[in-house]
Amino acid sequence: MVAADLHVHTTNSDGTFRCREVAPAARAAGLAAVAVTDHDRLHPDIDAPVVDCDGVTLIHGIELRVEADDQRVDLLGYGARPTDALIAEIDRLQRDRVTRGRAIVECVEDRLGVDLGIDPGPGLGRPDIARAVVASDADYDAIPEVFDGLIGDGDPCYVARDVPSFERGRELLAEACEFVGLAHPLRYPEPEAALELAPRLDALEAVYPYGARGHTGSTGSLDEAHVREVAERHDCLVTGGSDAHDRSLGEAGLSAPEYERVAAALDAAP
């Protein structure tokens, strides 16, 4: 049974939950804890690393994309506090997101001959654009279709972001957060290379809904058990979550005993 969903997005980036909706949704899903991990942003409505919201533990987190050798990976920082250095990098990344989002929107509108009705602003992500495409007059029925062939990596309307290096991102998050982990290691083109980052991290996201809602995963032999083995070998925490951009809270996550170790690292009550 899932007790903690440690990977959730809100409207602060490209999710559909408002922050005030997360705790009630968590209670309805039978969860004890949720981590808000918006892309490249801290949430302005969460004023401490860990807060109690009517009996639900709300963990302030962040998801940061970084350049690691020959591929880009996502780092998850948990128990976040704003630092001057992290805020400066977040501001830079948001300016880049606006520029990149505008370029993608213009490309999609020109290619499909539609008006998406999007005014690019901070926090804009490709899921926002994909939802707008599905809602438009274009011939797309689901978000995965938009990513597969239109705005996905290497597709005609894809525009890369300017992201920090792995070492810089890890340094920024280590200073601001209680611990730093690797998100969904089997989603990357080279999962084995991603897992080689484990010795320089505190945690690995072992539990993740690969294949759900368009999420991709490794086509090789690696699986959750292998990620757990790597975590144990390098004394990393195990994390897990749904990566909810929609309302699918608690689709994946940690059991109560697994969450206890995370809670101890956060100095939070499980």
Buried (B, 14 or more C-beta within 10 A) or exposed (E): EBBBBBBBBBBBBBBBBEBEBBBEBBBEBEBBBBBBBBBBBBBEBBEEBBBEBEEBBBBBBBBBBBBBEEEBBBBBBBBBBEBEEBEEBBEEBBEBBBEBBBBBBBBBBEEBEBEBEBEBEBBBBBBBBBBBBBEBEBEBEEBBBBBBEBBBEEEEBBBEBEBBEBEBBBBBBBBBBBBBBBBBBBBBEBBBBBBEBBEBBBBBBBBBBBEEBBBBBBEEEBBBEBBBEBBEEBEBBBBBBBBBBBEBBBBBBBEBEBBBBBBEBBEBEB
